């Protein structure tokens, strides 16, 4: 009935299995195999077809730097949800590089980490955690990835949570060094300025005396009035 109404015999579940792989009754298995042969379906290609198509799309988004993603009409799942649930690691890496949201929500509020945890995808969970997927994110019913995870995933998720905390600690920027303010400059007091003036006066006086001795050697003597004039002049200039 399903096949007569267009059911896809090459549909793949989250484990990469076709309907023929899950058939428990021999009669059903034979019927599905006949239909596969009739439609000329390559079983291996069917198992990997979805992943290959997603790889091509993710590569295109990465190269064009434009993510042209459309959520699933019914579930609201993104490409990262699908890749995480099915363990398409190469697809996940390309999608993350292309810039898709690591914590995108489907219609039930599930993040890709919820999907990976629920379907028991350890490596997919690790990829998400290393890219800072939010462990605290809750779905529409208030459940975290731990609440929906396969039982065998719980211990692994705990280890990943510790790993993420360690990564965040290592990536935390060091506290900025606070430079000490330089000591305030000392303002020169009026006393200092007076001392400087006295020093300049003494220098002028020494220069005048030296000039007098030089002129006496050259001319024999220098008039007192000239010496006084020069001294007074030097003092006034200071």
C-alpha positions as CSV (number, residue, x, y, z in Angstrom):
1,X,0.0,0.0,0.0
2,X,2.7,2.5,1.0
3,X,4.8,1.7,-2.1
4,X,1.7,2.0,-4.3
5,X,1.2,5.5,-2.9
6,X,4.7,6.8,-3.5
7,X,6.6,5.8,-0.4
8,X,10.3,6.2,-0.8
9,X,11.9,2.7,-0.6
10,X,15.3,4.3,-0.5
11,X,14.6,6.4,2.6
12,X,17.3,6.3,5.2
13,X,16.8,6.6,8.9
14,X,19.2,8.1,11.5
15,X,21.2,4.9,11.6
16,X,21.7,4.9,7.8
17,X,19.4,2.0,7.4
18,X,16.9,1.4,4.5
19,X,13.5,-0.2,5.0
20,X,14.9,-3.5,3.6
21,X,17.5,-3.5,6.4
22,X,14.8,-3.4,9.0
23,X,12.4,-6.0,7.6
24,X,11.9,-8.8,10.1
25,X,9.8,-11.1,7.9
26,X,11.4,-12.9,5.0
27,X,8.4,-12.3,2.8
28,X,8.5,-8.5,3.4
29,X,12.3,-8.5,2.8
30,X,12.0,-10.3,-0.5
31,X,9.2,-7.9,-1.7
32,X,11.3,-4.9,-0.8
33,X,14.3,-6.3,-2.6
34,X,12.3,-6.9,-5.7
35,X,11.0,-3.4,-5.7
36,X,14.6,-2.1,-5.2
37,X,15.7,-4.1,-8.3
38,X,12.6,-2.9,-10.2
39,X,13.4,0.7,-9.5
40,X,17.1,0.2,-10.2
41,X,18.2,1.7,-6.9
42,X,21.8,1.5,-5.8
43,X,21.5,0.5,-2.2
44,X,24.9,1.9,-1.1
45,X,24.3,5.1,-3.0
46,X,20.9,5.4,-1.3
47,X,22.5,4.9,2.1
48,X,25.0,7.7,1.4
49,X,23.0,9.8,-1.0
50,X,21.6,12.2,1.6
51,X,25.1,12.8,3.2
52,X,26.6,13.5,-0.3
53,X,23.9,16.0,-1.1
54,X,24.3,17.7,2.2
55,X,28.1,17.8,1.7
56,X,27.5,19.5,-1.7
57,X,25.1,22.1,-0.2
58,X,27.4,22.8,2.8
59,X,30.4,23.3,0.5
60,X,28.4,25.7,-1.7
61,X,27.3,27.7,1.3
62,X,30.9,27.9,2.6
63,X,32.4,28.9,-0.7
64,X,29.7,31.5,-1.4
65,X,29.7,32.7,2.2
66,X,25.9,32.7,2.0
67,X,23.8,30.1,3.9
68,X,20.7,29.3,1.9
69,X,19.0,27.1,4.4
70,X,15.4,26.2,4.6
71,X,14.1,24.4,7.7
72,X,12.1,21.2,7.4
73,X,8.5,22.1,6.8
74,X,7.1,19.8,9.5
75,X,9.8,19.5,12.1
76,X,11.6,22.8,11.7
77,X,14.9,21.0,11.8
78,X,18.0,22.6,10.3
79,X,20.7,20.9,8.3
80,X,22.8,20.8,11.4
81,X,20.0,19.0,13.3
82,X,19.9,16.3,10.5
83,X,23.7,16.0,10.3
84,X,24.0,15.8,14.1
85,X,21.3,13.2,14.4
86,X,22.8,11.0,11.7
87,X,26.5,11.5,12.5
88,X,27.5,13.3,9.3
89,X,30.7,14.7,10.8
90,X,32.1,16.2,7.6
91,X,28.8,17.9,6.9
92,X,28.7,19.3,10.4
93,X,32.2,20.7,10.2
94,X,31.4,22.5,6.9
95,X,28.1,23.8,8.2
96,X,29.8,25.3,11.3
97,X,32.5,26.8,9.2
98,X,29.8,28.3,7.0
99,X,28.4,30.0,10.0
100,X,25.1,28.2,10.8
101,X,23.7,28.6,14.3
102,X,25.2,26.0,16.7
103,X,22.1,26.3,19.0
104,X,19.4,26.5,16.3
105,X,15.9,25.3,17.5
106,X,13.5,23.1,15.7
107,X,9.7,23.3,16.2
108,X,10.0,21.4,19.5
109,X,12.8,23.6,20.8
110,X,15.5,20.9,20.3
111,X,19.0,22.0,19.5
112,X,21.4,20.0,17.4
113,X,23.0,18.8,20.7
114,X,19.6,17.4,21.7
115,X,19.4,15.5,18.5
116,X,22.9,14.1,18.7
117,X,22.4,13.1,22.3
118,X,19.0,11.5,21.6
119,X,20.3,9.4,18.7
120,X,23.5,8.4,20.4
121,X,25.9,10.2,18.2
122,X,29.0,10.6,20.3
123,X,31.3,12.1,17.8
124,X,28.7,14.5,16.6
125,X,28.1,15.6,20.2
126,X,31.8,16.2,20.6
127,X,31.9,18.4,17.5
128,X,29.0,20.5,18.8
129,X,30.5,20.8,22.3
130,X,33.9,21.8,21.0
131,X,32.1,24.6,19.1
132,X,30.4,25.8,22.3
133,X,27.0,24.3,22.0
134,X,24.9,25.3,25.0
135,X,24.4,22.5,27.5
136,X,21.8,24.6,29.4
137,X,19.5,25.0,26.4
138,X,16.1,23.6,27.1
139,X,13.5,22.4,24.6
140,X,9.8,23.3,24.6
141,X,9.2,20.9,27.5
142,X,12.0,22.2,29.6
143,X,14.4,19.3,28.9
144,X,18.1,19.7,28.3
145,X,20.2,17.3,26.1
146,X,20.7,15.1,29.2
147,X,16.9,14.7,29.6
148,X,16.4,13.4,26.0
149,X,19.7,11.6,25.6
150,X,20.1,7.9,25.0
151,X,21.0,6.2,28.3
152,X,24.4,5.2,26.9
153,X,25.2,8.8,26.2
154,X,24.8,10.3,29.7
155,X,28.4,9.5,30.9
156,X,29.8,10.8,27.6
157,X,27.9,14.0,27.9
158,X,29.2,14.6,31.4
159,X,32.7,14.2,30.1
160,X,32.0,16.6,27.3
161,X,30.6,19.1,29.7
162,X,33.8,19.0,31.7
163,X,35.8,19.3,28.5
164,X,33.9,22.4,27.4
165,X,34.4,24.0,30.8
166,X,38.1,23.4,30.5
167,X,38.2,25.0,27.0
168,X,36.3,28.0,28.2
169,X,38.7,28.4,31.1
170,X,41.7,28.2,28.8
171,X,40.2,30.7,26.4
172,X,39.3,33.2,29.1
173,X,41.3,36.4,28.5
174,X,43.7,37.3,31.3
175,X,42.7,40.2,33.5
176,X,44.0,43.4,32.2
177,X,47.1,44.7,33.9
178,X,46.3,48.0,35.8
179,X,49.2,50.4,35.3
180,X,50.1,52.3,38.3
181,X,49.7,56.0,38.0
182,X,52.9,57.9,37.9
183,X,53.7,60.0,40.9
184,X,52.5,63.6,40.7
185,X,55.0,66.0,39.4
186,X,56.4,68.3,42.1
187,X,55.6,71.9,41.5
188,X,58.5,74.2,41.9
189,X,58.0,76.4,44.8
190,X,58.8,80.2,44.9
191,X,61.8,79.3,47.0
192,X,63.2,77.2,44.2
193,X,62.6,80.0,41.7
194,X,64.5,82.5,44.0
195,X,67.4,80.0,44.3
196,X,67.6,79.8,40.5
197,X,67.6,83.6,40.2
198,X,70.5,83.8,42.7
199,X,72.4,81.2,40.8
200,X,72.0,83.2,37.6
201,X,73.2,86.3,39.4
202,X,76.3,84.6,40.6
203,X,77.0,83.3,37.1
204,X,76.7,86.8,35.7
205,X,79.0,88.1,38.4
206,X,81.6,85.4,37.6
207,X,81.4,86.2,33.9
208,X,81.9,89.9,34.6
209,X,85.0,89.2,36.8
210,X,86.5,86.9,34.1
211,X,85.8,89.5,31.4
212,X,87.5,92.2,33.6
213,X,90.6,90.1,34.1
214,X,90.8,89.4,30.3
215,X,90.5,93.1,29.4
216,X,93.2,94.0,32.0
217,X,95.5,91.6,30.3
218,X,94.8,93.1,26.9
219,X,94.5,96.9,27.8
220,X,96.3,97.0,31.1
221,X,93.2,98.2,33.0
222,X,89.5,98.7,32.8
223,X,87.7,101.7,34.3
224,X,85.6,101.1,37.4
225,X,82.6,102.7,35.9
226,X,82.7,100.2,33.0
227,X,82.9,97.2,35.4
228,X,80.0,98.6,37.4
229,X,78.0,99.2,34.3
230,X,78.5,95.7,33.1
231,X,77.7,94.1,36.4
232,X,74.5,96.2,36.8
233,X,73.5,95.4,33.2
234,X,74.0,91.6,33.8
235,X,72.1,91.8,37.0
236,X,69.2,93.7,35.4
237,X,69.0,91.2,32.5
238,X,68.6,88.4,34.9
